[in-house]
Structure formats: structure tokens, C-alpha cells
Amino acid sequence: MWFLPFRRKARRRTGGAFASNAFTWRVSASPVWFLLHGRLRIQKDRGQGRLWRDLLHTRKLFALHRSHRFDVSYFNNGNLLIAAWFAYTVRAAVALRIMGAYPNMKGVAARPRSLGERLEHLAYRAPFALAICSRDGSGGGWFMDRALSRKTPRISMINGLDWGAQGRPGPDEREASMGGGEKLPVILFLGKMEREKGCDEFLSALLALLEEREGNLEAVMIGTGPREEALRRKASRSRHAQRIRLISRVPHAHILQWHRSADVYVSLNKLGSLSNANLEAMAFGGVVVCLESDPGNQVDLETDVLFPSNAVVRIGREDIEGNLLKALRHLLDHPDERKARGLRTRDLARRLIPSWEERIEREVDLLQGLSGAG
């Protein structure tokens, strides 16, 4: 839960803070780290866990607000009901941070049916001072236009990158990252091992490609999730199992190394193609393969605009496994095209994706503006 209270003058020092233009952002003063949760079995059995938790949090946060009289409160939409209650009842600005638009959220915006969905629909229409949504390809702009009050100011922002970590490797660095001297094409998948991310289709296409190419490539899958064990079993049955690496967890610095080493990066995320991992891949100058847009569900329409098909390779959703196999065959047979697409994607990324410092500063500026301290 994020409750990041803002105020211009500190009345009492209760924790760490940083100040800018006589404006203080108190973080460790937030009580969310020690709030109680509804964990009694009877609460869970009756579906009351979230309600009990939210009531406790709301009580604690209102006490904090009465004590400090903050100018701005900042919630993510995982705590929508509390944010809405603050927006309806507290005489202060409330900013709502939306972390992408997922199918259940779109259902709430378009056709709320159950009592819970109607309650969420009403909560999204609270008088928020500002809504900020991640521009991740999931259709956040469409969602905000339908879910929020017409009076709520809104903005979508693409996430940032650590640009200092980018760059393609030299031959020695590439060889070291793969753990050997054999220079085979590397095809990388990075993400949660769940059906919505397309991990099953990726492995099936790579197994077929390994059969075709007699094992002359490397497939690397990094991530964990409910499909991980099934994918490991499937990979182990292949006669080219030694060419398939499934790695559960990797430190972020090592993930950057894998990005540098990959010849082709594949994302089959059915919910949006502008995730942090995908932005990093685009910035490294390797060729990126992802899904075509899904206009019916408002997915990746922004990706169509930002990263056209002459840069990122886009494949159809109707037969993901077959379309991926065709795309990989073509890319492996045409290294010059891989290089050209990678460079075009990297140039676009450098123009479109800010550094994390710039991205965070922009959001803080927006919140400072709500407080009157900007």
C-alpha cells in the first residue's frame, strides 16, 4: 500500500523525509508498514479479509491525517477504496496511481455487474485531484476515460530506464555471459511463467526450432510462476534439453547482461508490450519480437504508435506459436535485418523513454503542483 503524504511545513519529525522547495515528502512516517491485516480464518471464509484490512488502514490513515493535515495523499489503485474514501471526505488533494489497466479493471469500467464491481466503479469516480497511469500498452488511457470522473485530470506516462547500464557487449563479454566459447544465437524470454505472458507458446516454438536447427541455438527463459515446473518438465523431455535454460531468479544486474547477450528478445505478453523488461530490451539494440495489438481489448494500441513494425517485429495473436516460429526462422536467417531493426528500436527508445530520474522527477513535480508548492 502506498500512502505518501505531502505537506509544505513539517510540524513534527517522525521519520525520514526529503525536501524540495520547502516541500516535504514524508515516507517512513507512513503507518502502512505496521498496519494490521484481517487474517482470522472466519474473515477469509466470508471474504471479509480485504474489508477488515481496509477498515483498519482507513482508521489509521485518518488519524495520521488529522495529526499532520497533509496537503496531498498518494495512493495506488490496489488501495482504491481507501483512496476514494479520502477523496470524498478529506479536504485535501488525493492522487491516484494506476499501475496499468487489466481485464478485470476494464470490466469494472465498461460493465460493472456485481455489487463489488459497482462499488469499485463508484470509487474510481471519486473526486481525485489527479490520476497517473503507467503507459505500458495495457490500455490505461482508454480505461481512465471510462472509469474516472470527467472532472479528474489524468495523464499516462511511460516508465523509465537506467540508461547508464545500456550498451551492446563486445565478443569477450558475450562469451563470458553465456558461460562458454560456443557462439550460438541466443533467444531470450523474460517474465512471469504464467499463461498470460505466453511462456507456453514460447517454449513450444523454441522446441520446434531446435529440432529444425539441430540444436544450433540457445533458448533462455528467466522468471518464475505457476507454469514453471510444467515448463521444466517439458523442456527436459527434449533431446536438445541442454540448449534450453530455465532460470528462476536473476539479480537485475545479471538480467542486463542477458539482454546484452541476446540476439532476439521475445515478449508474448497478452496484456501489454511496454513493460519495464521490454523497455530495457528495446534500449539495448537487439531485435525485439512481441504481439500485434488487440484493438478489441484496447491492448498495445500505444505500442503501434511508439514502436512501428519496421523496428519491433510484431506477430499475430491468432496462432502465437506458429507465428513466432516463422518470425524466428526469418530473423535467424537474416542477421542484417536483425541488426537494422535493433538499431531502429534503440534509436526510438532513446527518444521516447526517459531515465528513471527524469520519470520520477516528473511525477513528483505533478504532486508538488497539487500541494501548491510547485
Steps between C-alpha positions, in 0.01 A plus 500: 500500500628843414400790717753770427382811681619844392506821691682828473616545860599226738328527837678206654789278400370143492727338246713547192405761242638692209429863425484700179399866482380499860293193416529182704421146389467284809536130427612313810242692703238299312335237721442242230793286605343412834128502421312185597349267239183291526650155541239319707368192321138605543581827322659317209216248478247783474711707263542767765880513504533793263211690658644456849846601382370808320296610800804472726719683251243774449470556874876523541548726200224737607667530840828581328331760282328667797834519675699647210246660262677392183436692179525197269445128546623256235354150464538226244185335369568187704355712781223654293227491764712682756612753240139566399391539863774759549403680178134518603554603862838672553559865414831433328619389156500125436706361211429152362783297345373237255748221422363407157151388395427130538199307363306497827548878529372552146194295590437727798532807278281373216242267657496487880268215599553370852463711811878500544556619142245778542672609819835513318338689212371759746842517666677576171259789450604664825619863474871426466726799447712302253528151350834373367508178298794293377521508121575129467289404201213366711254772395526732797381805307185321386439377853537843662264661247228251594565439868588841641285804553512741208629762740805297606823616329693203363830418339669187366877472530742242367737357757871585511832323451842499655665627183845477651473120495421469130733401218586200285780265614827425334582141396681415824217628717242310296697175524542539874131567554406174328747301704687353207679560172236367262332797332144394429202731443330577831123545521385651830163492678466700820187515713266320733437136411126533459270447204427871449872559429513240221766279659340179373489621140860620524634165618298303244628719216859476622484122532380479140774740389766300683386188315519680168843649570652192664554682826697787348358772726445578867158560659503683834190548717536714813218523749286307742130433535228237494609354165868466589507134605290386204731686263808343662353154453415572139847635425672206669328255264656662192809346347637856493433563869859619550423796269209620715568692820224575749623737769261584783650812650783721381635823656412801290863566409520147355176549308661797329784269402254258343341786307842589363566140403170423329472502121119500515280602791146363502204633698162332458325701771133499403419792732749758370847528345648809670602337829825595672674186373391571143613863518843382614519255211406772251773724636779246452487497122404136453202398292174472697202278413162566657131458423292711268247731660160377616258784415199317640657503847684832457840329540821633342340774292760730658774256399385528137559875516825505697681199349391437138534164326818599314676498837339249737387172339128453564333160465131410485306377802287242319781239487772627731715187492493468121551871438792514743665203332475672159637827636796332671588301189508822299703695754760227547544474123534878455754642748519830313128555555542414867767764533302766310184443701692502825662833420168657397339377822789631710482844334126518565552392861758772558254761377194369681612347830626731775751412767352388830618825657312703239191281527484522880572872500211561263259314724623679811456833318138410429439421866676816611267693271200354683637624831555851372875466558596469132 
